[in-house]
Amino acid sequence: MFGNDADLMLSLHRSHASELQADAARDRLARSLPRRHARGWLNRRRYAGRTVNGNR
């Protein structure tokens, strides 16, 4: 498959470089998307309007 060690090293370098590029692209995409809040349908800002002692 590989004629000599130089071909093997070049193939390893290219595959590693493509993995690094894919990781960088994934990180850029993750930073560009808005962060999702860990709120379910039950606690959707329901408690934000409460007063200090809990009475409304």
N, C-alpha and C positions, 0 to 999 in steps of 0.2 A: 504494500500500500504506500509506504513512504520510501523514497529512494535513499535518503540518508538522514542523519540526525538534524540537519538544518531544516529539512522539510517538516519533520516532526515538531521541532521547536516553533517554527512559523505557524503551524496549524494550532498548536497549543496557545500561542500568543493571540492569534485571531479569535479563537473561541473564548478565551478569557476576556479579551477586549470587548467582544460582543455581549458577554454577560455583564460587564461593568456598565456598558451603555444602556442595557435594559434596566439595570438597577437604578441608574441615574434618571432615566425616563419615568420609571415608576415613582421615584421620590418627587420629581417635579410635578407629576400628576396629582400625587397625594397632597402636596402643598397648595396646588391651585384649586382644589375642591374645597367647598365650605365644610367646616367641622360639624359633625352631627352631634347633637346633644343627647345625653343618655336619659331622655324623658320618654316615658310610655304614655299611653292614652289616659291613664289614671291620674298621673301627677303632672299634667300639662299646665304649668303655671297656676295651678289651683291654689297653692299656698302663698303666692306672692302678695295677695291682697289682704292677708290677715293682719290684725293689729297686734300689739305687743302681748296683751293678755288673752288673745284668742277670741274676743267678742267682736261682733260686727255691728 
